[in-house]
């Protein structure tokens, strides 16, 4: 599973700045088609951090989650800018 191609429970793509430790090891363990962690809600109970702030709060000191970091936030980005 690649998390940047995964959709949050609310339906939007994940922000490229959102991180959780599972994003680093489950891709190795789980087959690409296995989204059982998302279905079980496991990732939504975990500790998140934002690459923009390097804290568990996003810009504006707003808490992070898969659903909270969506299109309604000014800092939300789904693709890296081309150089």
PyMOL commands that set and color helices and strands:
alter all, ss='L'
color gray80, all
select helices_A, chain A and resi 3-5+22-29+36-40+43-45
alter helices_A, ss='H'
color red, helices_A
select strands_A, chain A and resi 18-20+48-50+57-58+62-63
alter strands_A, ss='S'
color yellow, strands_A
deselect
rebuild
show_as cartoon
